[in-house]
């Protein structure tokens, strides 16, 4: 049966042409898929949501010298299901091992049992070394043998990180969320075990969110660079999010899981947070480089700038994204001192860091100037303080690996993060 080019499929073809521009491999399997290791996608059946052969090729490349048993064990761990856990909890677990490496146990060539070796799944440092595949119209078998066919699934190293639901121009985007996405999650939950992002588009509106996002929390992605005029389009969101480097950066550094409200909530950075945090990290890196080259003084190197936010735009989460990216990119030796001028803000910021699991030590909140000075003498990663706790004379600390983030609220509708 010929492929019918309805308005829906024309939007789909537009999306695929963008993936081709981004140097993704593409495959349309509507007309049929050959199964088996040497088949179209390497799947054994429609029940498979992971592409085993592509996964195994990637992990063998990124983990040289390990036996085949280690890679097979990693695949089985990633592919495992647990009916006792919620989809959000499973997604959180899979995300952690995909980001940090899959812990496996195996026997080496000497017959010795190796425990706790982590298998690296992605090459975050060289995005082009990973395997990117956008698949159209792939039949999947879910609960009660029901079959579903997503518009586009984006695989990275055989793992379905990107789910895209497309509608015709005249269809409301909310329909894609309330009808289609909900049905996919109910029928094919395994497809979302490893999902990173969900994109919904009707060609006019395009939004990004997570598997736990309410429709109101799906957001626009209007810019790729800060100096661009904001445009809501399928082209902008796909190029801004699915570019190989940006997608892996988003996956590694801009996803959080918050369980502070009694259930797991997955958060994807908004467009302004992604751009702003990356500009701050780039400036931080440049300051280090310029200081080493003698281009600026030690005092100048300490001035990292100001990150402006409007009210309600997620300053606390931006702080977490910034801190965690610096730690991953430059090592974990830094201590972040988060300072504000109001008790409620101090409580809110600490609550955000605690909710996403970045901090577990309640004593990281300085109760006095003495507490603050003592905390700065430890290797605590995060310290929280009100500005008036700096109520003592003399040197606060001799350490040079402390980054101060000051949340400065303003009377206008906004605030800024001063980085020092």
Number of C-alpha atoms within 10 A of each C-alpha: 5 6 8 9 11 10 15 18 16 14 20 25 14 13 22 22 15 19 23 13 12 15 14 22 16 18 16 16 16 16 10 11 17 14 14 13 14 11 11 14 22 19 21 15 14 16 17 17 25 22 20 22 16 22 23 18 15 22 23 18 15 15 15 8 8 16 14 13 14 23 23 17 17 24 20 12 15 19 17 11 14 8 7 8 10 14 22 19 18 21 22 22 14 20 22 13 19 20 16 14 17 22 17 20 15 20 14 14 9 6 8 9 10 12 11 10 14 16 23 22 26 24 17 18 11 11 17 13 15 23 20 23 23 21 21 21 18 23 20 19 18 21 12 7 11 10 16 17 15 18 20 23 23 24 25 24 25 24 27 24 21 22 23 21 19 24 23 18 15 11 15 14 22 15 15 21 20 12 10 15 20 14 14 19 16 12 19 20 18 24 22 23 28 25 23 25 25 21 24 25 27 25 24 15 15 23 21 24 23 22 21 14 17 11 17 8 15 19 18 20 24 22 20 21 15 13 7 9 9 14 14 16 19 25 17 19 24 22 20 19 22 21 19 24 16 16 22 24 19 18 22 21 23 23 19 21 20 18 14 14 8 7 12 20 20 22 20 25 22 21 20 19 22 22 15 20 23 18 16 18 18 12 15 19 15 14 21 14 14 15 16 13 9 9 12 15 12 14 8 13 18 19 14 20 14 18 18 15 19 13 14 10 15 14 21 19 22 22 22 20 20 22 23 18 19 21 15 11 12 12 10 13 12 19 21 21 23 23 23 22 16 16 10 10 17 19 15 13 21 23 16 18 18 17 19 21 14 16 17 13 11 12 12 20 20 19 13 15 18 14 15 22 17 13 21 22 12 10 12 17 19 23 25 23 26 22 15 13 17 14 9 11 6 5 7 15 13 9 10 9 10 19 17 18 22 21 24 17 17 11 6 8 10 15 20 19 23 17 18 18
